[in-house]
């Protein structure tokens, strides 16, 4: 089954405080996709290019290292688009 990004984002239930993690930085720049994220209470994190160049296990480790900060971001934001940096001490860049 295939589903478009917009349909996928629109199906996420606002009450469940979804967090989406993606490599598709371009997706966060598209008007319709941005609107679907913002209108449906989604918090989206896009891996920075430096993270994308890592091996898959290192990408996963980066996400795990940032997990507490990701959850804190979710608690303080109804929605939004952010870039997930490589360095643990770096702040999330809002997109």
C-alpha positions in Angstrom: 0.0 0.0 0.0 1.3 3.5 -0.9 0.3 6.7 0.9 1.4 10.2 0.2 3.2 12.2 2.8 0.3 14.6 3.1 -2.3 11.8 3.6 0.0 10.2 6.2 0.5 13.4 8.2 -3.2 14.2 8.1 -4.1 10.7 9.5 -2.0 11.2 12.6 -4.3 11.9 15.6 -3.6 15.3 17.3 -4.4 13.7 20.7 -1.5 11.3 20.5 1.2 14.0 20.2 3.0 12.4 17.3 6.7 12.8 16.7 7.9 12.1 13.2 11.6 11.6 12.4 12.7 11.8 8.8 15.7 12.1 6.5 13.6 14.0 3.9 14.7 17.6 4.5 13.0 18.7 1.3 9.7 17.5 2.7 9.9 20.1 5.4 10.2 22.8 2.8 7.2 21.9 0.8 4.2 24.1 1.5 1.5 21.4 1.6 3.6 19.0 3.7 4.5 21.9 6.2 0.8 22.7 6.4 -0.1 19.1 7.1 2.5 18.9 9.9 1.4 22.2 11.5 -2.3 21.6 11.1 -2.3 18.1 12.6 -0.3 18.7 15.7 2.8 16.8 14.5 6.3 17.6 15.7 8.7 16.7 12.9 12.5 16.2 13.2 14.6 16.0 10.1 18.1 14.6 10.3 20.8 17.1 9.6 22.9 16.3 6.5 25.8 15.5 8.9 23.7 12.8 10.6 22.4 11.4 7.3 26.0 10.7 6.2 26.5 8.4 9.2 26.0 4.7 9.2 22.4 3.7 10.0 23.4 2.5 13.5 25.1 5.8 14.2 22.0 7.7 13.0 19.9 5.6 15.4 22.4 6.3 18.2 22.1 10.1 17.5 18.3 9.9 17.7 18.6 8.0 21.0 21.1 10.5 22.4 18.7 13.3 21.6 15.6 11.4 22.7 15.1 13.3 26.1 15.5 16.6 24.3 13.0 15.5 21.6 10.4 14.6 24.3 11.0 17.9 26.0 10.5 19.7 22.7 7.2 17.7 22.3 6.0 18.8 25.7 6.6 22.5 24.9 5.4 22.6 21.3 2.0 21.8 19.9 3.6 21.3 16.5 6.7 22.3 14.5 9.6 21.3 12.2 13.1 21.0 13.5 16.5 19.8 12.4 18.1 17.1 14.5 21.8 17.9 14.9 24.7 15.6 15.2 26.1 17.0 18.4 24.4 16.2 21.7 24.9 19.7 23.0 23.5 21.5 19.9 20.1 23.0 19.9 17.4 22.0 17.5 17.2 24.4 14.5 13.6 25.4 13.7 12.8 24.9 10.0 
